[in-house]
Amino acid sequence: MKKLLFSGVFSSLLLFFTMAQKTVSLESVSLIKYSDTTTESIQTVAVTNTNTTTKKGFKDLFEGDLTTGPRLNPRAISFVSDYMEKNTKDLSEMKEWGKPYFNLMDGILQSYNLPKELKYLAVIESELHSGAVSRVGAVGPWQLMPGTARLLGLRVNKHIDERTNYLKSTRAAARYLTDLYTQFGDWLLVIAAYNGGPGNVLKAIKKSGSRNFWNLQYYLPAESRMHVKKFIGTHYVFEGQGGLTTLTKEETDKQYAAFGLYDFNRRLTSEEESNSKSQNVSGKYHSVIIARYVTMDIADFNRYNPDFDKVMASANNTYELKLPADKMESFNAGKYQILNESIQLMLSAAVSVSQVPIVKDSTLNNKTAKK
């Protein structure tokens, strides 16, 4: 009970403080340039990744599919194309010198089950500078206000300011982002709320009658509206495409539903990814039986294969199973027996549920009889 009370008080205080939160003013930041006006049709842009630099038409870049990335909302194309033209060179340089910071942020964000691409918020907030200070008092790479930072567990006083600590401030930002996603369930609204506070987003939702960022954007403060678009533009520069955090909830459901979001929620290191194998499986397989047969801890199995049992129990029970290479060999060697035992497990569970006796509430019946 005490824990629930604390959680409620924490959420209320956090909402109060963050309604007034504003992030760093970009008047003093020369790197991130933007325009919210319609630009001429731009034919090409240099899109730099860690290996190569290619030129690609904006139409092709923004009209992707699930093999090249999701489609960008048409209302964002003009802004994002202009943003990329102006900032690709400088942001590509940051991709190199910022690697240590990005690696740290990736690990922390993934430990909180957050998309690692949210690290690009720190790019548009502060250009990754720990000493960045906004005109309203937001400090550090994640530009947290003093009150918000304290509620998130950081020490902020005249002797120490943990907002400037990359490790601690990233953990605090991850907790804040988790709280915002719990509230809104939409990454574009989360990014808007991170900048201007959840109060402003809630007002925009109420005034517009919509929870779709592209419909409510002009009910938001201009800075918060630009913040979301700059985040999308930065994502395209660094990733060469969009992703889950560049879409509304409606767009996410529409573009990824056929494939399932599980494929984008795996929490694997680069080494684990390179040493794993994938194959599609169909049928009533169960995670516990597979994990036992391939001698794999169930927690690790679920990390490799999030929502496995949920997908396999649905009508469209096809899943891209991913396992370490040696475990995949064990699975294939015994997959028919694994399937048989999985079915038996499910049948046993169904029988157990059907045999649970129905207990009548005599107290309720007595009350009903007296009426």
C-alpha distance (Angstrom), angle and dihedral (degrees) to the residues before:
residue distance angle dihedral
M1 . . .
K2 3.81 . .
K3 3.80 89.2 .
L4 3.80 92.3 51.5
L5 3.82 91.0 47.1
F6 3.80 91.2 50.6
S7 3.80 90.8 48.6
G8 3.80 91.1 51.7
V9 3.80 93.4 48.3
F10 3.82 90.7 45.7
S11 3.81 92.8 52.2
S12 3.82 92.2 47.1
L13 3.79 93.0 49.3
L14 3.79 91.7 44.9
L15 3.80 91.4 52.4
F16 3.82 90.3 49.2
F17 3.78 94.7 51.5
T18 3.78 97.0 40.9
M19 3.81 95.0 49.8
A20 3.78 85.5 73.0
Q21 3.80 96.9 38.1
K22 3.77 118.5 120.8
T23 3.74 124.1 -179.3
V24 3.77 129.8 -136.8
S25 3.78 116.9 -48.5
L26 3.76 109.0 -120.8
E27 3.81 91.8 -148.0
S28 3.80 87.3 97.3
V29 3.81 95.0 41.8
S30 3.77 113.2 87.2
L31 3.79 97.3 -178.7
I32 3.81 101.5 67.0
K33 3.77 107.9 62.7
Y34 3.78 122.9 172.3
S35 3.77 146.9 171.7
D36 3.79 128.5 -160.2
T37 3.79 93.8 -163.4
T38 3.78 127.6 98.7
T39 3.78 110.8 -88.8
E40 3.74 131.2 -157.7
S41 3.78 115.9 -88.5
I42 3.77 105.3 -82.4
Q43 3.76 112.8 -150.1
T44 3.78 104.0 -166.2
V45 3.77 141.7 14.6
A46 3.78 134.1 -178.6
V47 3.77 107.5 -113.6
T48 3.78 109.7 -167.2
N49 3.79 124.2 -159.7
T50 3.75 129.8 173.3
N51 3.80 93.3 -84.6
T52 3.78 111.8 28.1
T53 3.77 144.7 11.3
T54 3.78 115.9 -131.6
K55 3.76 135.8 176.1
K56 3.73 115.8 -130.2
G57 3.79 134.7 173.6
F58 3.81 113.1 -108.6
K59 3.79 90.7 -130.1
D60 3.80 90.5 59.1
L61 3.80 92.4 41.9
F62 3.79 95.0 53.7
E63 3.79 98.7 37.4
G64 3.78 97.3 64.2
D65 3.76 134.9 148.8
L66 3.78 133.2 -145.8
T67 3.79 92.3 -76.2
T68 3.83 93.8 54.7
G69 3.79 100.4 24.3
P70 3.79 136.3 -78.4
R71 3.78 125.1 -58.5
L72 3.79 117.9 -93.5
N73 3.78 117.9 -126.1
P74 3.83 108.3 -100.3
R75 3.82 89.9 -127.6
A76 3.81 89.5 64.4
I77 3.81 100.3 46.6
S78 3.81 97.5 85.8
F79 3.80 94.1 50.3
V80 3.80 96.2 41.5
S81 3.79 94.9 47.1
D82 3.81 90.8 50.9
Y83 3.80 91.2 45.9
M84 3.79 92.6 50.6
E85 3.78 93.1 49.1
K86 3.80 90.7 54.7
N87 3.80 100.5 39.8
T88 3.81 110.3 29.5
K89 3.81 94.8 95.5
D90 3.81 96.7 51.0
L91 3.79 94.8 39.9
S92 3.80 91.1 49.3
E93 3.80 88.6 56.6
M94 3.80 89.1 50.4
K95 3.79 88.5 53.4
E96 3.81 87.6 66.3
W97 3.80 103.9 40.2
G98 3.80 92.2 37.6
K99 3.82 96.4 56.4
P100 3.85 95.7 106.7
Y101 3.80 91.0 52.0
F102 3.79 93.6 44.5
N103 3.81 91.5 49.5
L104 3.80 90.7 52.2
M105 3.80 92.1 47.7
D106 3.82 92.6 46.9
G107 3.78 91.6 57.0
I108 3.79 94.9 47.3
L109 3.81 95.8 44.7
Q110 3.79 91.8 48.8
S111 3.81 91.1 48.5
Y112 3.82 86.3 59.8
N113 3.83 90.3 47.6
L114 3.80 90.7 -112.4
P115 3.83 126.0 138.4
K116 3.79 107.3 -94.3
E117 3.81 89.2 -138.1
L118 3.81 87.6 77.1
K119 3.81 85.3 82.3
Y120 3.80 86.3 83.2
L121 3.80 87.0 74.4
A122 3.80 86.9 72.1
V123 3.80 88.8 53.4
I124 3.79 94.7 57.5
E125 3.80 92.8 35.9
S126 3.79 98.9 53.6
E127 3.80 111.9 -14.7
L128 3.84 83.7 -109.8
H129 3.82 92.6 -66.4
S130 3.81 113.4 147.5
G131 3.80 91.9 -156.5
A132 3.81 96.5 51.6
V133 3.82 112.3 134.2
S134 3.81 123.9 -173.0
R135 3.79 126.1 -146.5
V136 3.83 89.6 -105.2
G137 3.80 97.3 48.9
A138 3.79 104.2 -93.0
V139 3.82 109.4 146.6
G140 3.78 140.8 -166.8
P141 3.80 136.6 20.0
W142 3.82 91.2 -51.2
Q143 3.83 94.6 40.4
L144 3.79 98.3 -131.6
M145 3.80 121.9 179.8
P146 3.83 115.9 -124.9
G147 3.80 96.7 -110.2
T148 3.78 94.0 45.7
A149 3.81 91.5 46.9
R150 3.81 92.1 53.0
L151 3.80 91.9 49.5
L152 3.80 87.8 52.2
G153 3.80 91.2 55.0
L154 3.81 102.4 -97.1
R155 3.79 124.2 134.7
V156 3.79 112.3 -123.1
N157 3.81 117.5 172.5
K158 3.78 140.5 118.6
H159 3.82 91.0 -76.9
I160 3.80 102.6 43.3
D161 3.78 138.0 16.5
E162 3.79 112.5 -168.9
R163 3.81 90.6 -173.1
T164 3.81 85.9 85.3
N165 3.82 92.2 56.1
Y166 3.81 108.8 97.6
L167 3.79 95.0 -152.0
K168 3.79 99.0 44.6
S169 3.80 96.2 38.8
T170 3.81 91.6 50.2
R171 3.80 90.4 52.7
A172 3.80 89.5 49.5
A173 3.80 91.4 48.6
A174 3.82 89.6 49.5
R175 3.80 90.7 53.9
Y176 3.80 90.3 49.0
L177 3.81 93.2 47.7
T178 3.80 90.2 48.9
D179 3.80 90.2 52.6
L180 3.81 92.0 48.2
Y181 3.80 93.0 48.8
T182 3.80 89.9 50.4
Q183 3.79 87.3 54.8
F184 3.82 100.2 43.5
G185 3.82 108.0 18.4
D186 3.81 90.0 -151.9
W187 3.80 124.1 95.9
L188 3.80 96.6 -147.8
L189 3.81 90.2 53.6
V190 3.80 89.1 46.4
I191 3.81 91.0 55.1
A192 3.82 91.3 47.6
A193 3.82 90.2 49.0
Y194 3.81 91.8 47.6
N195 3.79 88.2 59.2
G196 3.78 103.8 38.2
G197 3.80 104.2 17.1
P198 3.81 128.9 -99.4
G199 3.81 90.5 -90.8
N200 3.80 92.1 68.8
V201 3.79 91.6 48.1
L202 3.80 91.6 50.1
K203 3.82 89.9 50.7
A204 3.81 90.8 50.2
I205 3.81 90.7 50.2
K206 3.80 90.9 50.9
K207 3.81 95.3 46.3
S208 3.80 95.4 44.5
G209 3.80 97.4 38.5
S210 3.81 88.3 -135.4
R211 3.80 138.8 98.6
N212 3.82 91.4 -158.0
F213 3.81 111.0 108.0
W214 3.79 93.3 -144.8
N215 3.80 90.6 55.9
L216 3.80 98.1 43.2
Q217 3.81 99.9 35.4
Y218 3.82 96.4 104.3
Y219 3.81 90.5 55.0
L220 3.81 88.2 61.7
P221 3.81 125.6 83.1
A222 3.81 109.0 -87.2
E223 3.82 91.9 -116.2
S224 3.81 92.5 55.5
R225 3.81 91.7 46.6
M226 3.80 90.3 51.7
H227 3.79 91.1 45.0
V228 3.79 92.0 62.3
K229 3.80 93.1 47.4
K230 3.80 92.9 47.2
F231 3.79 89.5 50.9
I232 3.81 90.2 53.4
G233 3.81 91.1 47.6
T234 3.81 91.8 49.3
H235 3.81 90.4 49.2
Y236 3.81 90.2 54.3
V237 3.80 92.3 49.5
F238 3.82 94.3 49.8
E239 3.80 99.1 36.1
G240 3.81 101.5 29.9
Q241 3.82 88.0 -131.3
G242 3.79 143.7 37.8
G243 3.78 127.6 -88.3
L244 3.77 145.1 -179.7
T245 3.80 92.5 -57.5
T246 3.83 93.6 54.6
L247 3.82 93.9 58.6
T248 3.78 136.7 76.1
K249 3.80 117.3 -119.4
E250 3.80 89.7 -103.7
E251 3.80 91.9 51.4
T252 3.81 91.0 46.7
D253 3.80 92.4 52.3
K254 3.79 91.5 46.9
Q255 3.80 99.2 44.9
Y256 3.79 99.9 38.2
A257 3.81 103.7 29.4
A258 3.81 95.6 93.9
F259 3.80 91.9 54.5
G260 3.79 99.5 34.6
L261 3.78 125.7 -122.4
Y262 3.80 92.1 -108.7
D263 3.80 90.7 90.4
F264 3.80 89.9 60.6
N265 3.80 95.8 45.6
R266 3.79 99.4 61.0
R267 3.79 113.6 125.8
L268 3.80 104.2 -149.7
T269 3.77 131.9 145.6
S270 3.79 118.0 -125.1
E271 3.82 88.8 -106.2
E272 3.81 92.3 51.8
E273 3.78 90.4 47.5
S274 3.81 93.2 51.8
N275 3.82 92.2 47.5
S276 3.80 96.0 49.0
K277 3.79 135.1 89.4
S278 3.79 130.4 -149.0
Q279 3.80 134.5 -155.0
N280 3.79 135.6 162.0
V281 3.80 116.8 -106.3
S282 3.80 129.4 -170.8
G283 3.77 130.2 -170.1
K284 3.77 138.1 55.7
Y285 3.79 97.6 -48.9
H286 3.80 116.3 159.6
S287 3.80 125.8 -146.9
V288 3.82 95.6 -134.6
I289 3.81 93.2 55.0
I290 3.81 94.1 45.7
A291 3.82 92.0 47.8
R292 3.80 91.1 50.5
Y293 3.81 93.9 49.2
V294 3.79 95.4 48.1
T295 3.85 92.0 40.8
M296 3.79 93.8 -120.1
D297 3.79 128.0 145.9
I298 3.81 109.0 -108.5
A299 3.82 91.4 -129.4
D300 3.80 90.1 56.3
F301 3.80 91.3 45.9
N302 3.80 90.0 53.8
R303 3.79 90.9 48.0
Y304 3.80 89.9 55.0
N305 3.80 92.0 40.8
P306 3.82 113.0 28.7
D307 3.84 116.9 -168.4
F308 3.80 90.5 8.3
D309 3.81 97.1 146.4
K310 3.80 92.0 42.3
V311 3.81 92.7 54.4
M312 3.80 94.5 42.4
A313 3.81 91.0 51.3
S314 3.82 91.7 53.1
A315 3.79 127.8 88.5
N316 3.81 90.7 -103.1
N317 3.81 94.7 54.4
T318 3.79 99.8 172.7
Y319 3.79 119.2 120.6
E320 3.78 136.1 177.4
L321 3.79 97.9 -125.7
K322 3.80 113.7 -152.7
L323 3.80 122.4 -166.6
P324 3.81 138.5 154.2
A325 3.81 107.1 -80.7
D326 3.83 95.1 -107.1
K327 3.81 91.5 47.0
M328 3.80 90.7 51.9
E329 3.80 89.3 55.9
S330 3.81 89.3 53.2
F331 3.79 90.5 48.9
N332 3.80 93.4 52.1
A333 3.79 91.7 46.8
G334 3.79 92.0 57.0
K335 3.80 104.6 21.3
Y336 3.81 96.2 120.5
Q337 3.78 92.2 52.1
I338 3.81 89.4 43.4
L339 3.81 90.1 53.4
N340 3.80 92.0 47.6
E341 3.82 93.1 50.5
S342 3.80 90.9 44.7
I343 3.81 90.5 55.3
Q344 3.80 91.1 47.0
L345 3.80 90.1 51.3
M346 3.80 91.6 52.1
L347 3.82 92.4 46.6
S348 3.80 91.0 49.7
A349 3.80 90.6 50.7
A350 3.81 90.9 49.7
V351 3.81 92.1 50.1
S352 3.82 91.5 48.2
V353 3.80 91.3 53.4
S354 3.82 92.5 47.8
Q355 3.82 90.7 53.2
V356 3.81 95.4 55.1
P357 3.84 105.7 114.9
I358 3.77 119.6 -123.0
V359 3.80 108.5 -118.7
K360 3.77 115.4 -152.7
D361 3.76 118.0 -141.7
S362 3.80 102.4 -127.0
T363 3.77 91.7 -173.5
L364 3.79 91.2 56.6
N365 3.83 90.8 46.2
N366 3.80 91.2 50.9
K367 3.79 90.7 50.5
T368 3.78 90.7 48.7
A369 3.82 91.7 49.3
K370 3.80 91.5 53.8
K371 3.80 93.1 56.7
